[in-house]
Amino acid sequence: MPRGTGRSSLPKAPMPSGGYHGPTHPGLPGGMSTSRDPRDASRDGDVPPTGEELSRGRSGSQALPWTLRYAPFRRERGAIHLYFRPAPPVSRSPAPCRGQPPTGLFTLTLVRASARIRHVRATSRLSSPALSIGDAMREVRTKSQLVEVFRFLRLRPARALGQNFLVDPNLLDFIVRAAQVGPEDLVLDIGCGTGLLTAHLADAAARVIGIELDRGILAVCRRYLEGRANVELLSGDALASKHALSPALLEAARREWSSGRYRALRVVSNLPYSAASAIVPNLLECGLPIAGMLVTVQKEVAERLVAGVGHEHYGALSLVVQANAQVELVRLLPPEVFWPRPKVTSAVVRLTPFSEARATAGDFEALKTLARAAFAHRRKTLVNSLAASHLLPQADAVQLLTRCDVPASVRAQDVGLSQYLLLARCFSQRKGTT
């Protein structure tokens, strides 16, 4: 391998049965040792040893119960990190997800200097030499630990699903406190992912219902949360369509709420970025008696949720959400607190649904129809936008605005929520008479 590339060409195939054999060294696990590269006289000091070199050498020491899973995949300051996993006889739990799971996560670090392997150190970054999947997840406190678990299980966050996991325990505690979750509350966690937030919610609430689309990650979540009797996990998409929530999620929430055991129903979630703008309005209109919502979304989506009349982000989403709830931006979250790191800043948003509806169901449907048509052509006047969207002929659009005392020359972003509600009521009545 060319010098300075930082990558090894070691094969990914497992080493021969029996694992690594090398000269013993006192104080190292399983007889691991210092050893000298048999070809170090001709090797460059920056070049890691090959798989053949690592497997060479025999001694009377007991063979390590490891099989090589990956070639060195990362170099840091001269250290070459390799992942090992216990041989099959050591495994003690069935596969929770793709592939056969390990019972522990280990790193073999080869520290090289002057073309010579000075020492070999076997370490577990998760503090125990024989961890189950649930044990490993329960010890996750940093992004690097979560990365190791995912790599070891051959899992990958799906960017197409908007998966970005919040790991910091302090931020997770902040979210639970900001959501005002109480010991008699029922909580919905949409897109529960690995279950890190779900676990914090389960400690504070009477019951938590989580739903996750990715089956592999949901399997890890189940292992992590096993033994918690107050957690129910559902597999599937939280959205049945762009305009409706999953029937399974709604049924589970209604079943629990109808039992009469809970004081309040809340939604607390790090929403999938790809679906947040569809999930929020559907939650507000699903008919569940939600007392409050605290969701983490992209900053851009948060700005659209809280934007007022005349703001550049004011649009159809702003109208539909603010017609149903009071919206407040709680705080911003920088990209580095998530894994994988998103390209944008995130925001925590609090939504408090109104105790009394501001319009009838028919008027709300009319509001959504009007809002989509009005903001489809932001540069046009409201009259021309309604006509260009084929919602109303231009003459009828002028008549509708005149009836509601809205100037015909106004643009969509300059009309307030109360005026849109009045327009929706008149539009709904017009549809009922035609």
N, C-alpha and C positions, 0 to 999 in steps of 0.2 A: 504494500500500500504506500502511495506517495507520502512523503513526510509532511506533517502539519495538516492533513485532511481531517483529523479528529474522528475518523470512522474506521471500523475494522471490517475485514471481509470474512469474519468467522461465520461458518454455516449455522443455520438455525436448527438443524437436526439435533436430537438428543445425543449425548455422549454414550459410549458403550455402557451396558448394564454394569452396576457396581459403582458408578459415579466417578468422582475425581479421586485419584490416588497420588499422594505426594509424600515426601519425607515429613516425619512428625515434627511438631514444634510445641514445646510446653506452653500451656495456657491458651492454646487456640482450640476451638471446638472441633471435636471429631478427628483430631490429629492433623488439622490444617497446618500449613507450614510456610516457612520461607523456602524458596527454591531458586535455582539459577536457571535461566533460560539456556538450554543446551546449545543454542546457536547465537548466544548474545555477543560472541566475539565479532560476528559479522553483521549484527543487527543494529539498526539505528535506535537510539534511546527513546525516540518518540513513537516507535512502532509497537503496538501491543502484540503479545504472543498469539500464535495461531491456535485453533482448536486442537490440532495434532500435538502441539507442544504442551498444551495444558493437560492433555490426557496421558502424556508420556510419564514414565517414571513409576517404579513399583517399590514398595517397601513392605515391611512386616506390619505396618500400621493398619488399623481397622478401616475399611472403606467407608467413605461418607455416604449417607443415605440421600444423595441428591442426584438429580438429573439436570443437565444444562438445558434451560428452556430458550433463552435468547443469547445471541452473541452480544458482546459489549455494545451498548447502544448510546452511551454517553461518556464523555471524558470531562473531568473537572480538575484542573490544576494537577495534571499528571495521574489522576486516579481513573481507573477504568471500571465502570460499574456493570456487573452482570447480574441477571436475575436467575435464581435457582428455585426449584420447588421440590418438596419431599417426594421420594419414590412412592409408587402405588401402595405398598403395604402400610405406609404411614397415614394415608388418607383415611378420614373417618366420617365424612359427610357426603351425601349425594350432591350431584351438580345442581346449583341453583340457577344457572344460566348457561350461556354458550360454553361448550367445552367442559372438560373435567376440572373441577376447582382444586386449588391447592389448599393446604391447611395452614400455610404460613407464607410470609413474604420476606425474602431474604436478599441481601445484596452482598456479593463477593467483591471486595475492592482490592485490586492489584496496584500497589504503589510502586512505580518504576522510577529509577534514577540511574543515570550513567549506564544505560542498557542493561541494567541488572534489576531483577525483582527483589526488592529489599524485604518486603514482608507481605503476607496475605492475611487479610482480616475478614472474617465472616461476621456480618452484623444483621440484625433485624431492625428495620426502621420503625416497626410497629411494636416494639418492646417485648414481644413474646415469641419464642421459637415454634409455637404450635397454635396458631390462631385459626378459628373458624371464620367464615365470611362475616357473620354478625359481630364477632369479637373485633375483627379488623376494622369494621365500620365504626364500632363504638369507640375506638381509639383515634379516629380521625379528628384532628384539630387544625390541620393546615391544608393548604391546597396541594402541597407536594405529597402528603400522605394519601389524599384522595386520588391523585394521579397514579401513585403506585398500585393502589387497589384496582383501578381501572385497567392499567397495563397488565397486571398479573392475571386478571380475569378475561383479558382480551376483549374488553368493552371499549367503546368509543362514543363520546357524546355526539349526538346527531345535530349538526348545525341547522339542518333543514327543519328540525322540530323546535328550534330556538332553545336548546338546552344549555343553560349556563347556571352552574351550581354555586350557591352561596355557602361558604364553609365556616367562616369566622363565628365562633360561639357567641362572642359579644354582640355582633350584629344580629344574630338569630334571636338572642334574648331581647334585644331592643325591639325587634319586630313584634314579638309576642306581647311585650309590655305596651307598645304603641297601639296594638290592636285591642287592648283592654280585655284580654281573654280571662274569663273567670272560671272557677271550679265547677260551675253549673252550666257551662256553655257547650253547645254543639258547634263544631268547627269543620268547615269544608276546606280542604287543601287541594287546589286544582293544579295538576302537574307536580305531584309530590316528589318525583325524581328519586334520589338516593334515600330520602326519608330524614335528612338532617334537620330540616325545619319541622317536619311532622313529629319528630321525637320531642322537640321543645314544646310544641303545641300540646302533645299528649301529656306532658308533665303539668301543664297549666289548666287544661280543659277536662270536662267530663267525658267527652267522646270526640274523636276525630275521624272524618271520612276523607280518604285520599283517593285520587284517581291518577293513573299514569298510563300513557300510551305505549312507551317503550318497554317491551316485555323483559328484555335482558336486565335493564336497570330496575324494573319493578321487582324482579327476583332478588336482587341485592337488597332492595328496600324491605322486602318481606323477611329476609334473614336478619336484617338489622333490627327490625321492630318486633320480631317474634317474641312472644311472652307478654306483650302489652295487650291486655284484654280490652282496652278502650280505643283501639285503633282498628278501623275497617278499611281495607285496601281494595280498590276496584281496578280492573284492567280494561283499558279502552280509551277512546278519545272523549274528552270532555264536551266536544261539540258534535251533535248529530248532523248539523248542517251549519251554514254560516249564520242562520237566524234561529237556531234552536240548540238547547243543551242536550246532553246525553240522557235518554230515558232512564238508564240504569242509575246514573248519579241523582237524578230528580227523585226516583223511586226510593233510593236509600235515604236521602235527606228527609223526604216526607214521612217515611216509615219511622225514623228515629224521632222526628219532631212531634209526630202525632202521639207518641208514648206519654207525653206530658212530663217528662223527667228533666227538661232543660229550661233554663231561664232565658237564654237568648241563642239565636242562630247567627254565626259569624262566618265570614269568608276571609281566610288569611293565606296568602299564597305568593310564591315567586312565580308569576305566570310565565308560560312559554312565550318568548318574544314574538314568535311567528303567529300567535293566535290571540294575543292580549286584547287587541282592539275589537275583536269579535266576542270574546268571552265576557268582558265587563258589561256591555249593554244587555247581553242575554241573561246574565245573573240578575240584573236589576229588573228585568221584565218577566222572569220565569214564574212568578207567583209565590215563591218562598218568602216567608216573613223574616227577611234578613235584617238584623239590627245594625250591622256595620260591616264594612269591608276594608281590609288593608292589603294592598297588592303592590308587588314590585314589578315595574314595567320599564320599557325604554324611556329615556327622558323625552324623546319626541312625542311618544304616545301620552305621557303625563302632561306635556304642554297642551296637547289637543284636548285632554280631559278637562283641564282647569281654565282654558282660554275664554276670555270674555269678548263681548261685541267689539269689533274693530281690530282685534288682534290678528296677526298673520296666521296663527294656528287655529283660529276660530272656524269651526266647520260643522258638518253633520254630526260627527261623534260628540262634539261639545254640546250640541243642542239636545241630543237624545239622552245623554248621561245626566246633564244638569237639569233636565226636566223631571228626572227621577230621584236625584240625590244631591246633597251638598258635597262638593269636591274640594279637597285640600291637599296641597303638596307638603309632605312631611319632611323629607330630606332627600338629598342626592347621594348616590352610591357610585364611587369611581370604578372603572373597569377592572382594576387590579384586585378587587375583593372577590371576584368571581373566577371560576374555572369551568370551561375554557374562558379565557379573557375575551369579552365582547369588544367590538370596535367602537361602541358608544357608551356614554354614561347612562346609568339607570336611575330610577327614582322610586321612592316609596310614596304611595298615594292613599289617602284615607277617603272613603266614600260613606256617607251616612244617608241612607234612604229616607225620604220624607214619610212621616207617619200617615199622612193623607195624600191621596193621589191628586195631582194638579190638573188632571184631565181624564176623560173616560178612555176606555180601551180603544174605542174607534178613533178618538181624536189623536191618541198616541200613534196609531198606525198611519193616520193622515200626516202627522208631524214628520214621521220618518220618510214618508214618500216625498213630502215637500222639501225636506232638508236635502235629500239625495239629489233631487232635481235642481234645487237652488244653487248648491255648491258644485255642481258638475261643470259649471262655466263661470269661474270666479270673476273673470274680467268683464263679463256681461252684466247688464242691469238685471234685477230680479225678474222683471217681466220677460225679458229676452231669454233668460236662463230657463224659465218655466216653459216657454214656447219651444226653445231649442231641444229640450229634453222630451218633447212631445207629451208633456203632462196636460197642458191646456193650450188651446189656440190663443194667440196673442191678445185678441179682443177680450176673451174670457179672463185672461190673466190680469189685464188692466182693470176689469170690473171687480175681480176678487180683491185686489190691492186697494182699490178705491173704497170698497165696502168696509175694509178694516183700517182705513185712514193711514195707509202706508203709501208714501210717494212712489209713483211709477218709475221714477228715475233712480231709485236707490239700488245699491248693490247688496248681494246676499249677506256679506260680512258686516254690513252696517245696520242690520235689523236685529233687534234684541229678542231674547227668549220669549218674553210675554207677548210680543207682536207675532212671533211664529206660532205660539199656542192659539192666538186668536185666528190667524190665517188657517191653521189646521182645523179649528172648529167650523169655520165658514166653508172650507173645502170639503169637510166631511158631510156637512148639511147639503151642500150642492150635489155631492155624489148620491146622497139619499133621495134627492128629488128628481134625478135624471134617470 
